[in-house]
Every structure is written in C-alpha cells, then in structure tokens.
Amino acid sequence: MAHKTVAIARYEKPLDSVQKVINDCHGLDHLPAAARVFIKPNIVFWTKTCAFPKWGVITTSRVIEDVVITLKEWGIDDITIGEGIVADPKDRETPAHAFRTLGYETLKKRYGIKCINIMERPFRRVDLGDGVSLKINDDILASDFLIDIPVLKSHNQTVVSLGMKNLKGTIDIASRKKCHNADRLKDLHFHISRIADPMPPGLTIIDGIYSLERGPGFDGRMRRSNLLIASADLLSADLVGARVLGHEPSAVKHLAIAAARAGRPLDLSDIEIIGEKIEDVASYHQYDFEYECNDQGEMPTALSRQGLAGLYYRKFDDTMCTYCSALNGLILTAIRQAWQGEAWNQVEVLTGKVMEPSTGMNATLLIGQCMYRKNKDHPAIQKMFAAKGCPPDPQDIVEALNKAGIAADAALFEQVDSLPGFFMSRYEGNPEFDEAFYQIE
C-alpha cells in the first residue's frame, strides 16, 4: 500500500518552522514552474469595532507570510490570497479592513501578491456528483496549485474544522446555505466531503500555533499549541489533525465519507508521520457545549446549572447555517442575562431546518426563515413568536423573546459587533497570546 506523508512540527522560529514542515512532507515537490498559486487562509469572522477575534479562530499572519516567502524563494510570482469572510456579501469594507489589519496589504506591496475578497469575484457552478452542485470561486478553480491554511480547531457542527472544512469559504452564500440543508443523506457533512474534489493539487498546512476548543468562533477556548501539520494530501492532513485534536477520524462524518470514497482506512495505517509523534502532541479539544434535558427544561448544561427553568432550547443541529449560528450564542447570552429566578412559562426555541414544536409548550419561538416556513402552521403551537429573516434581524429576535416573556436586553444585540472584544479580553496580559502573530511588520 502506498503511504501518504504527513509532517508534524513544533512551531519554534519564524520561517524556519514553516519551511521545515513543508520540506518534511515534500509539500512543494509537485509545484509546477511559474504556477498560479492560490493561498486560502481561514478568516471565519471579522468586526471593525473591537479587538478582532484571532487566537485559534483566524490563520496567523506569521504563517501566511512564511508561506509567501517560501513561494518566492521557489520562483513563484503569481500568488493570490483569497477568502470569503462571513459578513453581508454587499459589505466591501469589512473584508478590506480584515486584510489591512492582518497585514495582507503589506504583503501586496512587499512581495507583489494579489489579495481578493471572494465575494467580489465570479463563481462557477461545479457538479460534485450525485445530483449535487455548488458555486465555487473561479480564481481558485483557475489556479495551478492550492495552499490551504486552516486553523487547528474543533467545531460545534462538524467535530473538527481543518483543511477540507476551510474550503467551504470559497463558495457563494447560496451554496453555503445549501450545505446546511434538511436532507439527512446529502447533508452538511456530505457537501464538505466533496468540496475539495474540483480543487487544484496542492499543500495543506494546518496552523496550530494557536488552536481552538469549541470552535469555530471567538466564544471558544483558545490555546497556545505551537504546532504545524502539513501534507501534500488534504485528506491525510485532516485525518492526522483530527487525531491531534483528540478525535477519532471515524467520529468526523465528512472525513469518514471522504475516506470511504477514496478507499482509504480511517486508522491512519496508510499514513507515514514525519517529525513529532501524534501521541506526544495530541490534546483533547472539546467540540461543543454540553446540553441536558430534565424536568426543568432542555438547554445548555451551563444554563441548567444556573437554575434556569421553564425553557426548552433544543440543541442546534447541522442544518443551522453559518448566519443563524452567529446569532445562536447571542440569543443564549440574552436569555441567561434575562433570568431573574422565576421559571418561564414553558417557552420553546427552535432553530435550523428540521425541528418541530413539542406538545405542551405555551410559547414557541421560531428563529429564522427556514423554521418559520416549516412550522408556522404547526398544530402543536399555542402561541407563535417568529424572527423570520434569513438571517433574522436581531431586533426581531428581541421582540420575539420579549413577547414570550423573556426580557432580553436590546442593547446586547445592538452591540453584537463588540462582543468578540469581550471574549478576547480574557487573554489580555497573557504573554502566550501575542498580537505579533497577526501582524506583518
């Protein structure tokens, strides 16, 4: 059996550590001369109003620059960095602000690279087989070589978010929503397992200088892990990355699907590890908050332990798309702050695309257009309060909560762009969490 090669290295020194892990996995051995190279970082979320979400959430600028320098040393001049940041697709300033703040504009001037917001560029519809198609950014499809640089993170819907999942950021908004569909066979995991199929050959470098527990966002637990994982084979990099995060690849649905299609084992028996041993660097990263259901209601365990009662906030599923997911944590925070010690009157909150109302609830909140369309006429609903948008307007969510008897603070939703700063402040003054990794001098 032909073995794939994956390199694992400790991050110790700028440029040297990145070049070591690339050389160890022979990651550029198949880089064509004069290739058009596309670099795909991970910038899952951005806000202009506060300290940006960074450690373990966003690819470090340090690794990006080291890769650009390495490509230039290999004689590559046509280099594009491209990302489709989660935001209003009509918003041009937020992605531009992200690129400036992360130093990509400096890289343009210093090395002559291009930097693109995918949402401003053309998309091409690609048939992924079995009746499934997605619209993928044309620039990446037209490239000769792809360098995929995700962050080493766990994920509350997909267990891990690594190289394969990072490519979801190259598709258009409609396709992203389509991935989170209600088809239990051709679901989110099915789509992620196929996104890499039409991509050019390349190299995956998992940036684990910082890693993230309970990702993908800024409300997870950030860690300084000082790891780099690289391979010329995307699936192999992800299989090893999952094990480093403490998760068996068989428990990661999109990896299991991709491996089955490729005829690959999930036990890593066809992978040669170069450098650090997995068992020496692996550290379990919890991928989601715990939920529980008891006679007081269904909700995250943290809220249950606080004593909240009369609330049924069911565990979200993989049909809830990125845009509603961004509001989910905020809704739970608003509910937590609204708690005054007196049980609510059997209030149920439904999200995603497949949930249905329970009997015996006095009030049902439908969050998002998909939930509203599915359940607006459901006979089990006694009183319905809906935030119908796609994504729903935060003020509509506040109004629905208030009408259901949960006195949510509207100011919290008005300051949503400042919320990342609250989570970032936990790491202030800790020398392990260094701003310099996200700056280009």
Phi, psi and omega per residue, in radians:
M1 nan 2.242 3.115
A2 -1.244 2.277 -3.104
H3 -1.636 2.485 2.985
K4 -1.552 2.688 -3.116
T5 -1.956 2.274 3.027
V6 -2.222 2.285 3.113
A7 -1.833 2.419 3.051
I8 -2.157 2.211 -3.126
A9 -2.363 2.617 2.968
R10 -1.334 2.417 3.032
Y11 -1.416 2.084 -3.087
E12 -2.202 -0.594 -3.017
K13 -2.602 2.397 3.101
P14 -0.917 2.493 3.136
L15 1.151 -0.908 -3.081
D16 -1.028 -0.765 -3.078
S17 -1.177 -0.729 3.115
V18 -1.147 -0.774 -3.134
Q19 -1.159 -0.582 3.093
K20 -1.097 -0.843 -3.078
V21 -1.201 -0.552 3.065
I22 -1.176 -0.802 -3.130
N23 -1.156 -0.686 -3.100
D24 -1.104 -0.571 3.139
C25 -1.709 0.086 -3.110
H26 0.963 0.740 -2.981
G27 -1.192 -0.407 -3.117
L28 -1.950 0.188 -3.117
D29 -1.064 -0.487 -3.105
H30 -1.863 0.339 3.093
L31 -1.305 2.054 -3.122
P32 -1.160 2.614 3.036
A33 -1.109 2.458 3.122
A34 1.006 0.564 -3.101
A35 -1.242 2.616 2.930
R36 -1.537 1.962 -3.028
V37 -1.870 2.302 3.102
F38 -1.942 2.175 3.086
I39 -1.818 2.165 -3.136
K40 -1.961 1.748 3.020
P41 -1.389 -3.083 3.043
N42 -2.109 1.887 3.046
I43 -2.163 1.451 -2.936
V44 -1.229 -0.474 -3.060
F45 -2.752 2.612 3.119
W46 -2.595 2.557 3.007
T47 -2.448 2.512 -3.134
K48 -1.569 -0.152 -2.908
T49 -1.624 -0.129 -3.087
C50 -2.713 -3.113 3.027
A51 -0.938 2.142 -2.989
F52 -1.208 2.655 3.072
P53 -1.211 2.250 -2.985
K54 -2.433 -1.242 -2.930
W55 -0.994 2.029 3.137
G56 1.355 -0.141 3.124
V57 -1.736 -0.726 -3.018
I58 -2.079 2.493 3.052
T59 -1.000 2.333 -3.132
T60 -1.180 2.489 3.056
S61 -1.168 -0.452 3.097
R62 -1.023 -0.867 -3.133
V63 -1.171 -0.685 3.115
I64 -1.025 -0.853 -3.120
E65 -1.136 -0.691 3.138
D66 -1.081 -0.643 3.095
V67 -1.190 -0.733 3.116
V68 -1.072 -0.796 3.119
I69 -1.035 -0.769 -3.139
T70 -1.068 -0.763 3.110
L71 -1.096 -0.718 3.118
K72 -1.101 -0.653 3.109
E73 -1.159 -0.455 3.085
W74 -1.486 0.055 3.084
G75 1.479 0.319 -3.133
I76 -1.587 2.206 -3.129
D77 -1.933 -0.433 -3.089
D78 -1.658 1.583 -3.069
I79 -2.155 2.228 3.100
T80 -2.141 2.266 2.953
I81 -1.763 2.185 -3.101
G82 -2.388 2.466 3.121
E83 -2.686 2.604 3.066
G84 -2.014 1.597 -3.026
I85 -1.223 2.472 3.097
V86 -1.162 1.909 -3.134
A87 -2.961 3.116 2.992
D88 -1.071 2.125 -3.093
P89 -1.044 -0.312 3.093
K90 -1.489 -0.172 -3.126
D91 -1.423 1.926 3.129
R92 -1.639 -0.445 -3.025
E93 -1.309 -0.659 -3.110
T94 -1.094 -0.869 3.063
P95 -1.044 -0.692 3.124
A96 -1.096 -0.697 3.104
H97 -1.109 -0.712 3.105
A98 -1.065 -0.833 -3.110
F99 -1.101 -0.694 3.114
R100 -1.143 -0.819 -3.056
T101 -1.149 -0.639 3.137
L102 -1.390 -0.048 3.059
G103 1.549 0.187 -3.103
Y104 -1.190 -0.536 3.079
E105 -1.130 -0.639 3.067
T106 -1.120 -0.694 3.099
L107 -1.101 -0.642 3.106
K108 -1.047 -0.831 -3.098
K109 -1.233 -0.644 -3.029
R110 -1.386 -0.657 -3.002
Y111 -2.100 -0.061 3.097
G112 1.297 0.444 3.125
I113 -1.429 2.986 3.002
K114 -1.892 2.626 3.127
C115 -2.354 2.133 -3.029
I116 -2.231 2.498 2.923
N117 -1.545 1.986 -3.056
I118 -0.977 -0.548 -3.097
M119 -1.201 -0.227 3.099
E120 -1.703 0.003 -3.019
R121 -1.961 2.888 -3.132
P122 -1.229 2.682 3.051
F123 -2.082 2.679 3.123
R124 -2.171 2.279 3.098
R125 -1.305 2.252 -3.073
V126 -2.156 2.262 3.087
D127 -1.380 2.071 -3.137
L128 -1.738 0.119 3.112
G129 1.577 2.820 3.126
D130 0.974 0.591 3.080
G131 1.337 0.258 -3.096
V132 -1.964 2.346 3.065
S133 -2.448 2.649 3.087
L134 -2.383 2.704 3.059
K135 -1.676 2.036 -3.031
I136 -1.973 2.526 3.126
N137 -0.923 2.303 -3.055
D138 -1.247 -0.526 -3.098
D139 -1.107 -0.753 -3.123
I140 -1.215 -0.622 3.133
L141 -1.213 -0.510 -3.124
A142 -1.510 -0.048 -3.124
S143 -1.372 2.824 3.098
D144 -1.635 -0.378 -3.027
F145 -2.670 2.367 -3.108
L146 -2.006 2.256 2.978
I147 -1.972 1.907 -3.055
D148 -1.679 2.073 -3.054
I149 -2.161 1.359 3.078
P150 -1.386 3.049 3.039
V151 -1.706 2.651 3.074
L152 -1.384 1.693 -3.051
K153 -2.531 2.640 2.936
S154 -1.529 2.952 -3.002
H155 -2.573 2.369 -3.001
N156 -1.284 -0.163 3.070
Q157 -1.980 -0.483 -3.031
T158 -2.121 0.227 3.137
V159 1.230 -0.958 3.037
V160 -2.272 2.703 3.036
S161 -2.250 1.834 -3.050
L162 -2.268 -2.432 -3.026
G163 -1.104 -0.781 -3.108
M164 -1.137 -0.827 -3.132
K165 -1.130 -0.589 -3.133
N166 -1.061 -0.489 -3.120
L167 -1.263 -0.221 3.049
K168 -1.074 -0.393 3.095
G169 -1.293 0.031 3.113
T170 -1.772 0.034 -3.104
I171 -1.828 2.835 -3.073
D172 -1.363 3.030 -3.032
I173 -1.077 -0.792 -3.124
A174 -1.057 -0.669 3.136
S175 -1.208 -0.634 3.113
R176 -1.097 -0.735 3.108
K177 -1.183 -0.632 3.132
K178 -1.093 -0.605 3.120
C179 -1.055 -0.564 -3.105
H180 -1.640 0.882 -3.050
N181 -1.559 3.070 -3.067
A182 -1.603 0.016 3.111
D183 -1.283 2.045 -3.060
R184 -1.309 -0.165 3.070
L185 -1.723 -0.882 3.132
K186 -1.728 1.123 -3.005
D187 -1.680 -2.862 -3.129
L188 -0.973 -0.803 -3.063
H189 -1.159 -0.674 3.069
F190 -1.024 -0.839 -3.096
H191 -1.142 -0.778 -3.127
I192 -1.066 -0.645 -3.100
S193 -1.124 -0.283 -3.065
R194 -1.972 -0.141 -3.063
I195 -1.044 -0.582 -3.086
A196 -1.329 -0.260 -3.027
D197 -0.934 -0.817 -3.082
P198 -1.533 0.046 -3.068
M199 -1.304 2.680 3.074
P200 -1.177 2.829 3.075
P201 -1.103 2.805 -3.108
G202 -3.131 -2.636 -3.032
L203 -2.405 2.369 3.039
T204 -1.910 2.243 3.042
I205 -2.150 1.954 3.107
I206 -1.510 2.043 -3.090
D207 -1.464 1.799 3.127
G208 -1.981 0.423 3.003
I209 -0.961 -0.781 2.935
Y210 -2.109 2.435 3.071
S211 -2.080 2.936 -3.031
L212 -2.348 2.276 3.040
E213 -1.782 2.445 -3.098
R214 1.014 0.809 3.097
G215 -1.318 -3.080 0.294
P216 -1.702 -0.023 -2.918
G217 -1.769 -3.035 -3.035
F218 -1.260 -0.164 3.140
D219 -1.579 0.064 3.057
G220 -1.395 -3.105 3.115
R221 -1.705 2.104 -3.089
M222 -1.611 2.499 -3.126
R223 -2.318 2.573 2.954
R224 -1.587 1.899 -3.052
S225 -1.919 -0.402 3.064
N226 0.948 0.884 3.141
L227 -2.247 2.601 2.975
L228 -2.307 2.352 3.120
I229 -2.220 2.261 -3.069
A230 -2.480 2.584 3.072
S231 -2.814 2.608 3.007
A232 -1.359 -0.107 3.104
D233 -1.989 1.991 -3.046
L234 -1.023 -0.852 -3.095
L235 -1.066 -0.720 3.132
S236 -1.099 -0.733 3.107
A237 -1.037 -0.756 -3.109
D238 -1.216 -0.662 3.115
L239 -1.081 -0.760 3.108
V240 -1.207 -0.714 3.124
G241 -1.046 -0.705 3.109
A242 -1.070 -0.764 3.141
R243 -1.146 -0.658 3.098
V244 -1.107 -0.590 3.091
L245 -1.384 0.012 3.076
G246 1.545 0.287 -3.104
H247 -2.092 2.338 3.068
E248 -1.212 2.327 3.122
P249 -0.940 -0.534 3.131
S250 -1.123 -0.352 3.126
A251 -1.551 -0.053 3.135
V252 -1.841 1.837 -2.935
K253 -1.022 -0.786 -3.069
H254 -1.180 -0.537 3.088
L255 -1.273 -0.687 3.107
A256 -1.092 -0.719 3.127
I257 -1.146 -0.802 -3.119
A258 -1.117 -0.712 3.136
A259 -1.144 -0.716 3.125
A260 -1.084 -0.744 3.120
R261 -1.115 -0.590 -3.110
A262 -1.544 -0.062 -3.095
G263 1.184 0.586 -3.072
R264 -1.838 2.512 3.055
P265 -1.325 2.675 3.136
L266 -1.659 -0.033 -3.092
D267 -1.607 0.131 3.110
L268 1.207 0.266 -3.082
S269 -1.221 -0.285 3.104
D270 -1.814 0.321 -3.118
I271 -2.068 2.277 3.030
E272 -1.693 2.127 3.141
I273 -1.633 2.192 3.092
I274 -1.894 2.375 3.106
G275 1.660 -2.306 -3.096
E276 -1.155 2.550 3.062
K277 -1.423 2.498 -3.133
I278 -0.970 -0.777 -3.077
E279 -1.132 -0.350 3.135
D280 -1.501 -0.335 -3.071
V281 -2.049 -0.203 -3.075
A282 -1.178 2.476 3.115
S283 -2.617 2.162 -3.069
Y284 -1.110 2.192 3.064
H285 -1.968 1.888 3.074
Q286 -0.983 2.416 -3.061
Y287 -1.755 -0.193 -3.130
D288 -2.730 2.822 3.024
F289 -1.306 2.605 3.131
E290 -1.391 2.512 3.049
Y291 -2.063 2.727 3.055
E292 -2.570 2.750 3.105
C293 -2.241 2.185 3.097
N294 -2.499 -2.937 -3.084
D295 -1.244 -0.107 3.090
Q296 -1.637 -0.212 3.132
G297 2.377 -3.124 3.096
E298 -2.030 2.231 -3.049
M299 -2.994 2.982 3.027
P300 -0.984 2.494 -3.089
T301 -0.989 -0.643 -3.127
A302 -1.053 -0.662 3.118
L303 -1.283 -0.660 3.118
S304 -1.089 -0.729 -3.139
R305 -1.178 -0.425 3.083
Q306 -1.300 -0.266 3.088
G307 1.829 0.042 -3.132
L308 -1.004 2.445 -3.107
A309 -2.509 2.743 3.128
G310 1.361 0.261 -3.110
L311 -2.144 2.316 3.067
Y312 -2.097 1.660 -3.125
Y313 -1.962 1.543 -2.998
R314 -1.121 2.623 3.135
K315 -1.014 2.209 3.127
F316 -1.143 2.758 -3.121
D317 -2.128 -3.067 -3.050
D318 -1.353 0.012 3.062
T319 -1.492 -0.170 3.101
M320 -1.394 2.060 -3.035
C321 -1.346 3.024 -3.031
T322 -0.983 -0.642 -3.018
Y323 -1.287 -0.679 3.023
C324 -1.284 -0.565 3.111
S325 -1.044 -0.637 -3.128
A326 -1.115 -0.447 -3.141
L327 -1.618 -0.318 -3.021
N328 -1.051 -0.840 3.134
G329 -1.106 -0.610 3.130
L330 -1.170 -0.691 3.111
I331 -1.082 -0.783 3.132
L332 -1.112 -0.667 3.088
T333 -1.103 -0.738 3.131
A334 -1.107 -0.713 3.113
I335 -1.126 -0.752 -3.141
R336 -1.057 -0.738 -3.132
Q337 -1.249 -0.462 -3.104
A338 -1.387 -0.240 -3.073
W339 -1.136 2.194 -3.133
Q340 -2.049 0.148 3.076
G341 1.737 -0.140 3.141
E342 -1.898 2.260 -3.052
A343 -1.017 2.412 3.038
W344 -1.322 2.889 -2.980
N345 -1.604 1.165 3.080
Q346 0.918 1.163 -3.136
V347 -1.773 2.293 3.139
E348 -2.058 2.394 3.119
V349 -2.041 2.197 -3.108
L350 -2.055 2.430 -3.117
T351 -2.356 3.023 3.081
G352 1.369 -2.553 -3.031
K353 -2.213 -0.179 -3.018
V354 -2.081 -0.236 -3.105
M355 -1.124 2.587 3.048
E356 -2.216 2.638 -3.108
P357 -1.097 2.611 3.058
S358 -1.619 2.691 3.023
T359 -1.323 2.662 3.086
G360 1.552 0.003 3.100
M361 -1.511 2.421 3.112
N362 -1.516 -0.421 3.118
A363 -2.515 2.385 3.141
T364 -2.188 2.163 3.079
L365 -1.761 2.201 3.105
L366 -1.861 1.974 -3.064
I367 -1.752 1.971 3.084
G368 1.743 2.742 -3.092
Q369 -1.052 -0.698 -3.087
C370 -1.116 -0.763 3.127
M371 -1.154 -0.682 -3.126
Y372 -1.119 -0.826 -3.111
R373 -1.116 -0.650 -3.101
K374 -1.244 -0.676 -2.902
N375 -2.082 0.070 -3.033
K376 -1.041 -0.445 3.142
D377 -1.950 0.323 -3.062
H378 -1.196 2.289 -3.052
P379 -1.196 -0.298 -3.121
A380 -1.383 -0.224 -3.088
I381 -1.389 2.175 3.061
Q382 -1.478 -0.951 3.057
K383 -2.304 2.210 -3.099
M384 -1.867 2.342 3.015
F385 -2.271 2.131 -2.978
A386 -2.210 2.503 2.905
A387 -1.951 1.801 -2.805
K388 -1.553 -0.174 -2.971
G389 -1.236 3.039 3.112
C390 -2.367 1.498 -0.012
P391 -1.377 2.866 -3.129
P392 -1.192 2.590 3.074
D393 -1.218 2.292 -3.140
P394 -0.929 -0.627 -3.137
Q395 -1.207 -0.543 3.048
D396 -1.169 -0.604 3.093
I397 -1.160 -0.769 3.108
V398 -1.031 -0.796 -3.127
E399 -1.089 -0.740 3.131
A400 -1.123 -0.762 3.105
L401 -1.064 -0.812 -3.117
N402 -1.079 -0.744 -3.138
K403 -1.158 -0.459 3.115
A404 -1.487 0.041 3.089
G405 1.665 0.137 3.104
I406 -1.840 1.906 -3.011
A407 -1.388 1.286 -3.133
A408 -1.231 2.503 -3.135
D409 -1.464 2.001 -3.120
A410 -1.079 -0.532 -3.109
A411 -1.078 -0.563 3.130
L412 -1.067 -0.708 -3.136
F413 -1.327 -0.517 3.100
E414 -1.213 -0.413 -3.105
Q415 -1.821 0.433 -3.038
V416 -1.016 -0.600 -3.129
D417 -1.224 -0.316 3.134
S418 -1.585 -0.172 -3.056
L419 -1.042 -0.682 3.121
P420 -0.989 -0.597 3.133
G421 -1.065 -0.592 3.104
F422 -1.100 -0.774 -3.130
F423 -1.250 -0.633 3.115
M424 -1.134 -0.531 -3.066
S425 -1.110 -0.330 3.110
R426 -1.102 -0.390 -3.049
Y427 -1.829 0.050 -3.110
E428 -1.096 2.310 3.125
G429 1.492 -0.136 3.107
N430 -1.506 2.015 -3.042
P431 -1.118 -0.317 3.104
E432 -1.220 -0.402 -3.099
F433 -1.799 1.580 -2.926
D434 -1.784 2.177 3.102
E435 -1.050 -0.495 -2.996
A436 -1.086 -0.415 3.141
F437 -1.203 -0.243 -3.122
Y438 -2.006 0.373 3.131
Q439 -2.254 2.615 3.046
I440 -1.999 2.004 -3.112
E441 -1.422 nan nan
